[in-house]
Amino acid sequence: MFLGLNKKLCAGLIAAILIFPAGGLAPVAAQEIPNDFTAIVRQKIPAVVAITTRQIIQGQTTLDDFFSPFGNPGPAQPQVREALGSGFVINPQGYIVTNNHVVADATEIHVVFSDKETLPARLVGRDPGTDIAVLKVDPRPNMTTTAWGDSDAVQPGAWTIAIGSPFGLGGSVTVGVLSARSRDIQAGPYDDFLQTDASINRGNSGGPLFNARGEVIGVNTAIVSPSGGSIGIGFAIPSRTARNVVDQLIRTGRIERGFIGVRLQEITPPIAEALGVSGSKGALVASVEPGGPADKAGIQAGDVITRFNGKDIQSVHDLTLAAASQKPGTKTTLTRNRRGSQQEIALTVGQRDDEEVQTGAVPNPQAADARLGLSLSPIPDEARQQLRLQPGTTGVFVQDVAPNSLAATNGFRPGDVIVSANNRNVTQPSDVQEEWAKSRQRNKPLLLRIDRQGQSLFVAVARS
């Protein structure tokens, strides 16, 4: 369940599931310190459910089959895999919120209420991008529901209450505080998690995280743990995100996200220097999708986007979230920095298809030492199709990369195509050599734009 989502965290991230309550947002006042949480728990436990799933895996052979004393065991038999999670009821019609990873690929889904009644559930819709799914059961008489709270109004230090079915122990309650907001744990392109120290374990995935007013402010999704158990670092999808996704899934069964049609990468200090921009804030446009919203607005590769829809953009992640949160067709503005000149331009947000690969950061190469270390040639005609080059693409072909060279330590690979050097289109190896010499004379990084299997990115090579 979301194990090992981020190797940079010393431990695996383990998913924990919650269901979101329906209802209006209530203003959050300063919290009073409660004597206990029994009233909230008594009211909300009937709305929190355990979720059991079964998945039939066809034709799976086990090691026992190979070492059977009876020789050839015959055709592999279907295997049954079972999983546990949590969820919560959001309206009297029987809609239940949980995590996508709890129900993905399940052939059977059942919901267990606090009074032990078990009902079959059908999948209404799911969104892998945010790890949210919505289920539907036949309504029960006087069904208890939850209400959404305002995750944006909850500040670190506020009380949080998690209810779920860790290890299948339904109705388990843990209490803590909000530890932090807007955590990016690199679980997906739209990470914006709440962090809590309320104990969350396996089986909590999809369950609700309540505030001290008994409103759902998050959906418990993952933990950091070296052992598989809680160490007080848990993550929940904020209600702001979850409620929007849930409403769309119930209404249409699919998710609409804003799309501007760019591939982005972070700005390293050498790239910032080569581009003539100050600092490393913003998102660098590595390539622009032809005919997309950004292309129509005049965005070009090499532009740095510093503001979007009135908000500062500090990183690729900021722009990914900001663009995705816009409704397709929305007219907005962005600020671009092109060679040190700032300009605000208008843009109409497009529609991102559910199947489309999400925009993410290009891995940042690190500057290193020694000579450039590239063996270059014109692009072989017979290799153009294999390299996925667009018709008319010009550049020079990387035949080989010298070990331990500047090019090697900056991530160059044989088969890369260098399209431009210092914003100058190149057509022969001498073009690259000339720009490399100029950069060394000016003691500035060499800015190269490369095409790698149809994807475009910038690399700044600095002489040590």
C-alpha positions in Angstrom: 0.0 0.0 0.0 2.1 2.9 -1.3 5.3 1.3 -0.1 8.5 3.0 -1.0 7.0 6.0 -2.8 10.1 8.1 -2.2 13.5 6.6 -1.7 14.7 10.0 -0.4 12.7 9.4 2.7 14.7 6.9 4.6 11.7 4.6 4.8 8.8 3.5 2.6 5.7 5.5 2.3 2.8 3.3 3.3 -0.7 4.2 2.2 -3.6 4.7 4.6 -7.2 5.2 3.4 -10.1 7.6 4.4 -13.6 8.6 3.1 -14.6 12.2 2.7 -17.8 13.8 4.3 -20.2 15.8 2.3 -21.6 19.1 3.2 -20.8 22.8 3.3 -17.6 24.3 4.6 -17.8 25.9 8.0 -15.5 28.8 9.1 -12.8 27.6 11.5 -12.4 29.6 14.6 -9.6 29.3 17.1 -9.8 25.9 18.6 -10.7 25.4 22.3 -8.8 22.6 24.0 -11.4 19.8 24.4 -11.5 17.6 27.5 -11.7 14.6 25.2 -13.0 13.6 21.8 -15.7 11.2 22.8 -18.6 13.2 21.4 -17.0 13.6 18.0 -16.0 9.9 17.8 -19.5 8.8 18.9 -21.1 10.9 16.2 -18.7 10.1 13.3 -17.8 6.4 13.8 -21.0 5.2 12.1 -19.9 7.1 9.0 -16.5 5.5 8.8 -16.3 2.1 7.1 -13.8 -0.7 6.5 -13.3 -1.7 2.9 -12.4 -5.2 1.8 -11.4 -6.1 -1.7 -10.6 -9.3 -3.7 -8.6 -9.5 -6.8 -8.4 -12.6 -9.0 -5.0 -13.0 -10.6 -5.2 -15.4 -13.6 -2.5 -17.9 -14.5 0.0 -17.2 -11.8 2.6 -19.9 -11.2 4.2 -20.3 -7.8 7.5 -21.8 -6.8 5.6 -24.8 -5.3 4.4 -25.6 -8.8 8.0 -25.9 -10.1 9.1 -28.2 -7.3 5.9 -30.4 -7.2 6.7 -34.1 -6.4 4.1 -35.0 -9.0 6.0 -33.6 -12.0 4.2 -31.1 -14.3 1.4 -29.5 -12.2 -0.7 -28.5 -15.3 -2.1 -25.1 -16.0 -1.5 -22.4 -13.3 -4.6 -21.8 -11.1 -6.1 -18.4 -10.5 -4.9 -16.7 -7.3 -7.0 -14.6 -5.0 -5.5 -11.5 -3.4 -7.3 -9.7 -0.6 -6.7 -6.2 0.8 -8.1 -4.0 3.5 -8.6 -0.2 3.7 -11.0 2.4 5.1 -13.5 4.9 3.8 -16.2 7.3 4.8 -19.8 8.1 3.8 -20.3 11.5 2.3 -24.0 11.7 1.6 -27.2 9.7 2.4 -27.3 8.3 -1.2 -24.5 5.9 -0.2 -21.5 7.5 -1.8 -18.2 6.5 0.0 -14.7 8.0 -0.4 -11.5 6.0 -0.2 -8.1 5.8 -1.8 -7.6 4.7 -5.4 -4.8 2.3 -4.3 -7.3 0.5 -2.0 -9.7 -0.5 -4.8 -7.6 -0.4 -8.0 -7.9 -3.7 -10.0 -10.3 -5.2 -7.4 -12.9 -7.7 -8.8 -15.0 -7.5 -5.6 -15.5 -4.7 -3.1 -17.4 -4.9 0.2 -18.0 -2.2 2.8 -18.3 -3.1 6.5 -20.1 -0.6 8.7 -19.5 0.0 12.4 -22.5 -2.3 13.3 -20.8 -5.1 11.3 -23.3 -4.9 8.4 -21.5 -5.7 5.2 -22.7 -4.4 1.8 -21.3 -4.9 -1.7 -20.0 -1.7 -3.3 -19.5 -0.6 -6.9 -16.8 1.6 -8.1 -18.2 5.0 -9.3 -14.9 6.4 -10.4 -11.2 6.8 -9.4 -8.4 9.2 -10.0 -4.9 7.8 -9.8 -3.4 11.2 -10.0 -4.6 12.2 -6.5 -5.2 8.6 -5.2 -9.0 9.2 -4.7 -11.8 6.8 -5.5 -15.6 6.9 -4.9 -17.7 3.9 -4.2 -21.5 3.5 -4.0 -23.6 1.2 -1.8 -27.4 0.9 -1.5 -28.5 3.5 1.0 -29.2 2.4 4.5 -32.0 3.9 6.7 -30.8 6.9 8.6 -27.3 6.6 7.2 -24.7 8.7 9.1 -22.6 11.0 6.9 -19.6 13.2 7.3 -19.2 16.9 6.4 -16.3 18.5 4.6 -14.1 21.0 6.6 -11.7 23.6 5.2 -8.2 22.2 5.0 -6.8 25.6 4.0 -7.9 27.0 7.4 -6.2 24.4 9.5 -2.8 25.5 10.8 0.1 23.4 12.2 -0.6 22.6 15.8 -4.3 22.1 15.4 -6.0 18.9 16.7 -6.4 16.1 14.2 -8.4 12.9 14.7 -8.0 9.8 12.5 -10.6 7.0 12.4 -10.2 3.9 10.4 -9.5 0.1 10.3 -5.7 -0.4 10.8 -4.8 -4.0 10.4 -8.6 -4.8 10.1 -9.4 -3.3 13.6 -12.5 -1.3 12.6 -13.4 1.9 14.4 -9.9 2.6 15.7 -9.4 6.2 16.8 -6.1 8.1 17.1 -5.5 11.7 17.9 -2.6 14.1 17.2 -1.9 17.5 15.7 -1.3 18.9 12.2 2.4 18.8 11.8 2.8 20.6 8.5 1.0 21.5 5.3 1.7 21.3 1.6 4.1 18.3 1.8 5.4 17.0 -1.5 6.4 13.3 -0.9 6.8 12.6 -4.6 3.9 10.1 -4.6 2.3 11.8 -7.6 2.2 14.9 -9.7 -0.4 16.7 -7.5 1.1 16.1 -4.0 0.0 18.7 -1.6 -0.4 16.6 1.6 -1.3 17.5 5.2 1.1 15.9 7.7 -0.1 14.7 11.0 1.3 12.8 14.0 -2.0 11.0 14.7 -1.1 7.3 14.4 -1.9 6.0 11.0 -1.1 2.3 10.0 -1.8 -0.2 7.3 -5.6 -0.3 6.8 -6.1 3.3 7.6 -5.8 4.2 3.9 -8.8 6.0 2.6 -10.1 6.9 6.1 -11.0 10.4 7.2 -8.8 12.9 9.1 -11.1 15.1 11.2 -10.5 18.5 12.8 -11.7 19.3 16.4 -15.1 20.3 15.0 -15.7 16.8 13.6 -15.3 17.9 9.9 -13.2 16.0 7.4 -10.1 18.0 6.5 -8.2 15.1 4.8 -8.1 11.6 3.5 -5.4 9.5 5.2 -3.2 8.1 2.5 0.5 7.3 3.4 3.0 7.1 6.2 6.8 7.2 6.5 8.0 4.1 8.4 11.1 2.0 8.6 9.1 -1.0 9.9 5.6 -0.8 8.5 4.1 0.7 11.6 3.4 4.3 12.6 6.2 6.5 13.8 4.1 9.7 13.9 4.6 10.8 10.3 1.4 10.4 8.3 0.0 12.1 5.3 -3.5 13.0 4.2 -4.9 14.4 1.0 -6.4 17.9 1.9 -10.1 18.2 1.7 -9.7 21.1 -0.8 -8.3 18.6 -3.3 -10.4 15.6 -2.3 -13.7 17.3 -2.4 -13.2 18.7 -5.9 -12.2 15.3 -7.2 -15.0 13.5 -5.5 -17.6 15.9 -6.8 -16.4 15.4 -10.3 -16.3 11.6 -10.0 -19.9 11.5 -8.7 -21.1 14.0 -11.3 -19.3 12.7 -14.4 -17.2 9.7 -13.4 -14.1 11.4 -14.7 -11.7 14.3 -13.8 -11.2 17.5 -15.7 -7.8 19.2 -15.1 -6.3 22.3 -16.6 -3.5 21.8 -19.1 -1.2 24.4 -20.7 0.9 22.1 -22.9 4.5 22.5 -21.7 7.2 20.2 -20.4 9.0 21.7 -17.5 12.2 21.4 -15.5 13.7 23.0 -12.4 16.1 25.9 -12.7 19.6 25.2 -11.4 22.0 28.0 -10.7 24.1 27.3 -13.8 20.9 27.3 -16.0 19.8 30.5 -14.3 23.1 32.1 -15.1 23.0 30.9 -18.7 19.5 32.2 -19.2 20.3 35.6 -17.7 17.8 35.3 -14.9 18.3 36.0 -11.2 17.8 33.2 -8.7 16.4 29.7 -9.3 12.7 30.5 -8.7 10.1 29.7 -11.4 9.6 26.8 -13.9 11.8 26.5 -17.0 9.9 25.6 -20.2 11.9 22.7 -21.8 9.5 22.2 -24.7 6.1 23.4 -25.9 3.4 21.2 -27.3 2.5 22.3 -30.8 -1.0 23.8 -31.0 -1.4 23.7 -27.2 -2.5 26.6 -25.0 1.0 27.7 -24.2 2.0 27.6 -27.9 -1.0 29.7 -28.8 -0.1 32.2 -26.1 3.4 32.6 -27.5 5.4 30.6 -24.8 8.7 29.3 -26.1 11.3 26.8 -24.9 13.7 28.6 -22.6 11.0 30.9 -21.1 10.8 30.9 -17.3 7.3 31.1 -15.9 7.4 33.0 -12.6 3.6 33.7 -12.0 0.4 31.9 -12.9 -3.1 33.1 -12.2 -1.8 35.8 -9.9 0.3 33.5 -7.8 4.1 33.3 -7.6 5.6 30.1 -9.0 8.6 28.9 -7.1 9.1 25.5 -8.7 7.8 23.0 -11.3 5.5 21.5 -8.7 3.9 24.9 -8.1 3.0 25.4 -11.7 1.8 21.8 -12.1 -0.6 22.2 -9.2 -1.7 25.7 -10.3 -2.4 24.7 -13.9 -4.2 21.4 -13.0 -6.5 23.3 -10.5 -7.9 25.5 -13.3 -11.1 24.5 -15.1 -10.5 23.9 -18.8 -11.6 27.0 -20.8 -10.6 29.4 -18.0 -8.9 32.6 -19.2 -5.9 33.4 -17.0 -2.6 35.2 -17.1 1.0 34.1 -16.6 4.3 36.0 -16.3 7.3 34.8 -18.3 10.9 35.8 -18.1 12.6 35.6 -21.5 16.3 36.4 -21.4 15.8 38.7 -18.4 12.7 40.5 -19.7 9.4 40.0 -17.8 6.2 39.9 -19.7 2.6 39.1 -18.6 0.6 37.3 -21.2 -3.0 35.9 -21.5 -3.7 32.2 -21.8 -6.7 30.0 -22.1 -6.4 26.8 -20.1 -6.9 23.6 -22.1 -8.2 20.1 -21.1 -5.9 17.4 -19.9 -6.9 14.0 -21.0 -7.1 11.4 -18.2 -4.8 9.1 -20.1 -2.2 11.7 -20.8 1.2 11.4 -19.0 1.3 14.0 -16.2 3.7 16.9 -16.5 6.7 16.4 -14.2 10.1 17.7 -13.6 13.0 16.6 -15.8 15.8 15.2 -13.6 18.3 17.9 -12.9 21.8 17.1 -14.1 24.6 18.3 -11.9 27.6 20.3 -13.2 31.0 18.6 -13.0 34.6 18.8 -14.1 36.9 18.2 -17.0 36.4 18.7 -20.8 33.0 18.6 -22.5 33.5 15.0 -23.5 31.1 14.6 -26.4 31.7 12.8 -29.7 29.3 14.5 -32.2 28.2 14.0 -35.8 25.4 15.1 -38.1 22.1 13.3 -37.4 22.1 10.0 -39.4 19.1 9.9 -41.7 18.4 6.2 -40.9 18.2 7.0 -37.2 15.6 9.9 -37.3 12.6 7.6 -36.9 14.2 5.6 -34.1 15.1 8.8 -32.3 11.4 10.0 -32.6 12.5 13.3 -34.1 9.9 15.6 -35.5 10.1 16.3 -39.3 12.4 19.1 -40.0 14.3 18.8 -36.7 17.9 20.0 -37.0 20.8 19.4 -34.6 23.8 17.3 -34.0 23.9 13.6 -32.9 25.7 12.5 -29.7 27.7 9.4 -30.8 29.5 8.8 -27.6 30.1 10.3 -24.1 33.5 10.2 -22.5 33.5 8.6 -19.0 33.9 11.1 -16.1 33.6 14.0 -18.5 31.5 17.1 -18.0 28.9 15.7 -20.5 28.8 12.4 -18.6 28.3 14.0 -15.2 25.6 16.2 -16.7 23.6 13.2 -17.8 24.3 13.2 -21.6 23.7 9.8 -23.3 24.7 8.4 -26.7 21.7 9.0 -29.0 20.9 12.4 -27.6 20.4 15.1 -30.2 21.7 18.6 -29.4 19.2 21.1 -30.9 20.7 24.4 -29.7 23.6 25.8 -27.8 23.3 29.1 -25.9 19.9 29.6 -27.7 21.6 29.3 -31.1 20.3 26.5 -33.4 23.1 24.1 -34.3 23.4 22.0 -37.4 27.0 20.7 -37.2 29.4 19.7 -34.4 31.5 22.9 -34.9 28.5 25.0 -33.9 28.6 23.3 -30.4 32.3 23.7 -30.2 32.2 27.4 -31.0 29.5 28.1 -28.3 31.5 26.0 -25.8 34.5 28.1 -26.5 32.6 31.3 -26.1 31.1 30.1 -22.8 34.5 29.3 -21.4 35.9 32.7 -22.4 32.9 34.4 -20.7 33.2 32.1 -17.7 29.5 31.3 -18.1 27.7 27.9 -18.4 27.0 26.5 -21.8 23.2 26.1 -22.2 22.3 23.1 -24.4 18.8 22.1 -25.5 18.6 18.4 -26.3 16.0 16.1 -27.8 15.9 12.7 -26.1 13.5 10.2 -27.6 11.0 12.9 -28.5 11.3 14.8 -25.2 13.0 18.1 -24.9 15.1 19.4 -22.0 17.8 22.0 -21.2 21.2 21.2 -19.7 23.6 23.9 -18.4 27.2 22.7 -18.5 29.5 24.8 -16.3 33.3 24.6 -16.4 34.6 23.9 -12.9 
